[in-house]
Amino acid sequence: MRFPSLTLSAVLLAAAADAQAAGPKYAPCTTVPSASDIEGAKGLHLAAKQYLGKGAYDQAIQTWLQAYNFDCTKPEVFINIGKSYEGLGRVEDAVEAYQTYADRKGALADGVTLLKLKTLRDELDAKRRETLAKSSPAAPLNPASAATTTTTRVVGPGDASSGPGVLPWVLVGLGGAVATTGGVLLGVGSGNVSDAEVICPKRNCDRAPQELTAAVIADAKESGNQGLTLQRAGTGLLIGGLGAAAGGVVWYLVARPSSPSTSAVRLLPVVGPGTYGAAATLSF
C-alpha cells in the first residue's frame, strides 16, 4: 500500500525575539545510526506516542529527544515534538520544533506541517502586535479639532451609503473557521500517515520489520488509510474555506464606497486568532 504525499511551498520563519521564551536548540545531525540505534529509536517512538496519547506531553518530548539521540536521520521526530509543545501551550517552542523539521527536510517537507508552522507564527505576530498596541500611549488631543463641532452618524448595514456592511467580514470569518478545521484534519491525517510509516517503511507495509506481529501491521495499515481520508477531507475544507475568505475580502473591496461625503462612525468587525469583536472608526 502506498500513501500519496502532500507538499506545499516551504515556509521560512524568523527566530523569536524574546530570548527568555526561546525554545530548545537542537544539535545538528552528524552521525550515522547503527542497526541497533534504529531499533532503539523505533521503540522510544512507540513509547513517546503513548505518552502523547495520554496527555503526558513533557514525557513525550523527553522520549522523542532520546529517540533523536539514537537516530537523528528522521526529521519527522520534530513534528511530534512540536505537537507536544502545542499540547503544553508553548507555541514558540512548537514553532522552533516545526521550523527545525522544515530546515532539515528542505524541499521534501510535509505541506501540512509547513501550513501549521505559518499559522502558529501568524498567531504569535498577532499577539505581539496586540500587546504593542495596548502599551502605546494615546495620541494627544488637538485643541483645534476639539473646538470643532462635528455632526456624526452611525453607519450600519441598512444604510445604502455604507457599502456592504459587515456581511463580507462574516463570510471571511466563516471561511477562516472552515479553513482552520481543514488544517486540523490535515494535521491529524498527516500524523496518522507518519505513524504508519514507522511500521511500514517507505509507505509499504510489505516491508514492515519481521519481528512485528500481523496485528500491529494491520493497525498501522488502518491508521494510514484513516490518515489519507482525513487528508482528503481536510484539503477540501481548507481550499473551500480559503476561497470563501478571499471572496469576502473581494466583496468588501468592490462594494465599499470610494469617497464618503459626510463624516461617519463606522462599525467594523474584528476577526483574528482567538479574537472576535467590533471596532468603531471615524472617517471623513
N, C-alpha and C positions, 0 to 999 in steps of 0.2 A: 504494500500500500504506500503510495506517495502522497505527501502533503504539499500543495502549492504554496509558494512563498508570496508574501505581500511586501512590496517595497515602496518607499516614498523618498523624496529628496532629503539629504542629510541636513540636520538642524544643528548649527553651532551656537553654543550659548557662552556668554562671558561668566567668569567666576564670580561668586558672591562677594560684595564689597565688605561686608561685615565679617572681620576675621574671627570674632568670637563665635559666630554661628556657622563658620565654615566646617564642612563635614570632613571625614577622614580622607587621607591621601593614600591611594592605593599604589603599592610597589609595582614597578614595571615587570613584565613577564620576560625573564631572561633564561629560563631553564626548560629542558625537555623532560616531561614526566616519564617515569618508567611504567611498566605494565601494572605493577603493584600500586603505584601512585594513582593511576587512573581508576583502579578498582576501589581504592580508599576514598577517592573523591566522589565516586558514584554512591557509596554507602552514606557518606556525610550529606550528600544532596538529598537523599531519601529521608534522612533524619531531619534535616532542616525544613523540608516540605511539611513534615508532620508538625513541627513547631509552628510554622506559618498558619497551618490549618486550625491550630488551637489558639491562635492569637498571641502566642509567646514570641513576639517579634524580636526582642533582644537576643534570645537564644537562637532564633533562626538566623539572625545576622552573624553572630559569632560562629555558628556552624558552617554557614556558607563561606565565611572568610577562611576557615580551616580547610574547606574543600578547595578553595582557590590556592592555598599554600601547597596542596598536594598536586593540583593540576591547574596551572594558570593559563592554559591554552583555550579555555572555554569562556569567552567574554560574556556569555549569556548569564553567568552567575551574578553579574551586576544588575541584571533585570530583577532577579529575585531579591537582591539586597535592597534595591530601590523600592520594591513593593513593601518590604518590611519596614523601611523608614517611613513610607506613607502611612502604614498602619500605626506608627508611633506619633504621627503628626509632625515629623521632622522633614518638612518639604525641601529645605535647602540641601540636606543630606541626600534625600531621594534624587534631587536634580543632579548632584555630583555623581551619584552611582550610575544614573542613566547616561549622563554625559561621558563617563568613563567607558561604558559599553559602546556608545556611538563612536568614540575615538578609536577604541580597539578594533571594532568591527569594520569601520570605514564604510565603503560603498555598499557592503553587504548587510548593513544594519537593518533591523526589522522596522518597517514603516510605522507600525502601531506604537512601538516604544518611542520613536522619534516624535510622533504626534503628542504622546503623553509628556515627553520632555518639554516640548514647546508650550503646551498648556500650563504645566506647572510653573515654568519660567514666567509666562504672562501673568499668572496669579501673583507671583512674588513681586513683579514690577508694579502691578496694580495696587498692592498693599503698600509698597514704598511710596507711590505717588499719593495715596490717600493720607499716609502719615505725614508726608511733606506738606500737603495742603492744610492739614489741621494745625501744623506747627508754624505756618507762615502768618505774620502779623497782618491784620486787616488794613486796607489802604485808607489813608487819612481822608476825611470828608472835605470836599472842595466847597469853601464858603459860597462861591458864586453859584454853584449848582444847587446848594441848599436854599438859596434865596429865590430860586425859580419855581414857580408853581406849574406843575405838570399834571395834566389830566390823563389818567391811565385807565385801561380796561383789561379785563381778564379774557384771554382768548382761549377758547376751548374747541372741541371737535365740531360743535354745532355752528361755529362762525365760519361763513363762506370764505372770509379773507385769511383764515388761519392755516390754509393748506390742508394736508391730510390728517392733521392732529396726531394722536398717539397710536393710531392703528398700525402704521408701518413698524413702529418700535415694538408693538405687541407681537407682530409677525417675526421680527428679529429675535425677540426673547424666546418665542416658541421654537423657532428654528435652532437657536443655540441650545435649548434644552434637548431637542431631538438629536442634534449632533453630539452633545455630551453623552447621551445614552448610547449612541452608536459607538463612540470612542471607548466607553466602558466595556461594551460587548466585544469589541475588537481586542481590547486588552486581555479580557478573560479568555477569549478564544486563543489568543496567541500564547498565553500561559499554558493552556492545556496542550497545545501543539508542542510547545517547548518541553514540557514534562514528558510527553510521549516520545520525543526524540531521544531522551535519556535512555529509554528502554529499547527503542528502535533506531539504531544509528543510521544517520543519513536518511531518516524518514522511511526506513524499510524494515518492517517488523520481522522479515525473514532473517535479518542479520542480528537479531537480539542475542545477548550473551547466553550461552548454552546452560549456565547454571540457574537461570531464571525459570520459574515454573510456567506452565501454559496459562494459568490463571492470571499471573502478573502480566504476561504479554498481552492477553486478551483485554485486561483492564486498560493497558496503555493504548491499545488499538482503539478501544471505545472512547477513551478520553481524547485521542487525536481527532476522531470523527466528530465528536461534540464540539471540539475547538474549531473545526472547519465550518460547522453550521453556524456557530456564534460569529465567526469572522465574516461570513456572507451576510448575515443579518445586520451586523454592526456596520459593514461597508454601506449597505443600502440606507440605513438610518443616518449615517454620517454625511453621505452625499446629499440626501434629501434635506437634512437639517441645514447644512451649509448653503444649499440652494435657496431655501426659504429665507434664511437670514440675509443673504445677498439681495434677494428680491425685495425685502423690506427696506433695505438701505436705498436701492434704486428707486423704489416707490416714493420714499421721502424726498430724495434729491430732485426728482422730476416734478413732483406735485407741490413742493413748498413755494410760497410767494417769493418773488425775487426782490421786491423793494416795498415793504410795508409803508403806508403813507402816514400812519399815526404811531405814537408810542404804544407799546403793549407789554403787559406782563405775560410771558409765555410759560406754560406748564409743560415740562419735558420729562419723559421717563428716564430713569437712570437704571441701566441693566449692566451688571458686571459679575465677576466671580464672587458669589456669596453676597451680592448687593442688589437690592431691589428697592425702588422708591421713585420720587419725583423731585425735580428741581425747578425753581422759578427764575426766569431771566428777564431783564428789562431791555427792550430793543426800541430803536427809533427808525 
